[in-house]
Amino acid sequence: MISKIFVAAAVSLLAVSAANAQSCQKNFKTEGVPMVTAVNYKSSGVFPKLDSKKALDNAHRAMLAEGFENIKVDKAMGSLTAKQETSGSGREQTLRVVVRKSGKGSRVDVVFMVQAGQVAPEGATRDAICRVIEGAAG
């Protein structure tokens, strides 16, 4: 009996995770013109039963897992900011995560900002943003 309950709970968790992953993919937007203007890649996810403080801590760990370092944490504002330089140009890209209360749960917004004259592959960027959003769920 306990194993059936455990399996049912695991299936429910996977269904919620898959639904939010689709939501992240669906919410994904790109603003700007690559190489001409700055480009912002962004998406969001809502977790109806996730405490915002827990989501912020989880998002911090997810950012570390994505290779971001020197992450600035502002717990009062519910934000995380990290810079990353991958091109060798010395020009950094910025990842910003904001977690805020939404009903009894949390909303996680992520934006990856690329400077004018730089590009980031949209598919890989979308997948990484969605991994951070999913990571916030724990």
Backbone torsions as a table, in degrees:
resi	resn	phi	psi	omega
1	MET	NA	-46.0	-179.3
2	ILE	-63.2	-39.8	179.9
3	SER	-64.5	-34.6	177.2
4	LYS	-66.2	-39.6	178.0
5	ILE	-64.9	-44.0	179.1
6	PHE	-60.8	-45.8	179.8
7	VAL	-62.7	-43.6	179.6
8	ALA	-62.5	-41.5	178.8
9	ALA	-65.1	-42.1	179.9
10	ALA	-64.0	-42.8	178.7
11	VAL	-63.8	-41.4	178.3
12	SER	-61.8	-43.3	179.5
13	LEU	-63.4	-42.5	178.1
14	LEU	-64.4	-38.2	179.3
15	ALA	-64.7	-42.9	178.3
16	VAL	-64.6	-44.0	179.4
17	SER	-61.7	-44.8	179.2
18	ALA	-64.4	-39.5	179.1
19	ALA	-63.7	-42.4	179.8
20	ASN	-70.5	-33.5	176.9
21	ALA	-62.0	-42.3	176.5
22	GLN	-63.6	-39.6	179.3
23	SER	-61.6	-44.3	179.0
24	CYS	-60.9	-47.8	179.4
25	GLN	-60.5	-41.6	-178.3
26	LYS	-69.3	-36.7	-178.5
27	ASN	-78.6	-12.1	-173.7
28	PHE	-61.9	133.3	179.8
29	LYS	-137.2	149.5	173.6
30	THR	-121.0	130.2	178.5
31	GLU	-123.6	131.0	178.5
32	GLY	116.2	173.8	-178.7
33	VAL	-117.0	112.5	-178.4
34	PRO	-52.7	137.4	179.8
35	MET	71.6	-15.5	-178.1
36	VAL	-103.6	-48.5	179.0
37	THR	-125.5	172.1	171.8
38	ALA	-62.1	148.6	179.8
39	VAL	-123.4	132.0	175.3
40	ASN	-112.9	126.7	174.7
41	TYR	-107.6	127.6	-176.6
42	LYS	-148.5	157.0	175.2
43	SER	-160.1	178.6	-179.1
44	SER	-152.7	165.4	175.6
45	GLY	-149.2	149.5	179.5
46	VAL	-119.3	133.2	-179.9
47	PHE	-123.1	99.9	-170.3
48	PRO	-58.6	-25.2	-175.4
49	LYS	-120.6	15.1	-175.6
50	LEU	-100.0	122.7	176.9
51	ASP	-60.3	135.5	-175.6
52	SER	-65.2	-33.1	177.6
53	LYS	-67.1	-40.4	177.7
54	LYS	-66.2	-41.4	179.0
55	ALA	-62.1	-39.7	178.9
56	LEU	-64.0	-45.8	177.7
57	ASP	-61.9	-43.9	179.2
58	ASN	-63.7	-41.1	179.7
59	ALA	-64.1	-37.4	177.3
60	HIS	-59.6	-46.5	178.2
61	ARG	-63.8	-38.1	179.3
62	ALA	-65.6	-38.0	177.6
63	MET	-64.9	-41.5	176.9
64	LEU	-61.1	-41.7	179.6
65	ALA	-63.7	-28.2	178.4
66	GLU	-83.4	0.1	175.5
67	GLY	96.2	7.4	178.2
68	PHE	-81.8	141.4	179.6
69	GLU	-125.9	172.3	178.3
70	ASN	49.9	49.4	-178.4
71	ILE	-79.3	125.1	177.0
72	LYS	-88.9	127.2	-178.1
73	VAL	-110.8	127.0	174.1
74	ASP	-120.9	90.8	-176.4
75	LYS	-63.6	-34.6	-179.4
76	ALA	-63.7	-36.5	-179.7
77	MET	-93.4	-10.0	-178.5
78	GLY	68.4	38.0	-176.7
79	SER	-128.1	153.1	175.7
80	LEU	-130.4	135.6	178.8
81	THR	-134.8	133.1	178.1
82	ALA	-138.9	149.0	176.8
83	LYS	-112.4	150.4	-178.7
84	GLN	-145.8	133.6	176.6
85	GLU	-119.9	113.5	-175.6
86	THR	-118.9	-8.0	-172.9
87	SER	-94.6	-15.4	-175.3
88	GLY	86.4	0.7	-178.5
89	SER	-84.4	-14.7	-175.0
90	GLY	85.5	-2.7	179.3
91	ARG	-94.8	123.6	-172.9
92	GLU	-91.7	150.9	168.8
93	GLN	-102.7	154.0	-176.8
94	THR	-119.5	134.7	171.7
95	LEU	-112.7	125.9	178.9
96	ARG	-124.9	130.8	177.6
97	VAL	-120.3	131.3	176.7
98	VAL	-124.8	128.0	178.1
99	VAL	-116.4	128.9	177.0
100	ARG	-140.0	158.2	-179.2
101	LYS	-66.5	138.7	177.3
102	SER	-139.1	102.6	-174.5
103	GLY	62.3	-125.7	177.6
104	LYS	-93.2	3.6	-177.1
105	GLY	-124.5	-144.7	-175.3
106	SER	-138.3	152.1	171.0
107	ARG	-116.9	134.1	-179.6
108	VAL	-118.0	120.1	176.6
109	ASP	-112.8	133.9	-179.6
110	VAL	-128.3	135.3	174.1
111	VAL	-134.8	134.1	175.8
112	PHE	-113.1	118.8	-173.3
113	MET	-107.6	123.5	180.0
114	VAL	-113.3	133.1	-177.3
115	GLN	-71.3	158.7	175.8
116	ALA	-56.5	140.1	-179.3
117	GLY	89.7	-1.0	178.8
118	GLN	-122.6	158.7	176.4
119	VAL	-135.4	158.1	172.8
120	ALA	-135.5	135.9	179.6
121	PRO	-60.9	123.6	-173.1
122	GLU	-60.1	-45.4	-178.0
123	GLY	-62.1	-47.5	180.0
124	ALA	-66.3	-37.7	179.0
125	THR	-66.1	-44.7	177.7
126	ARG	-59.3	-46.1	-179.7
127	ASP	-61.7	-41.7	-179.7
128	ALA	-66.4	-42.5	177.6
129	ILE	-61.0	-43.9	-179.7
130	CYS	-66.7	-33.0	175.7
131	ARG	-65.9	-37.5	177.1
132	VAL	-66.3	-43.1	179.2
133	ILE	-63.2	-46.6	177.4
134	GLU	-63.7	-37.3	177.7
135	GLY	-61.3	-31.5	178.6
136	ALA	-62.9	-27.1	179.9
137	ALA	-75.1	-17.0	177.6
138	GLY	94.7	NA	NA
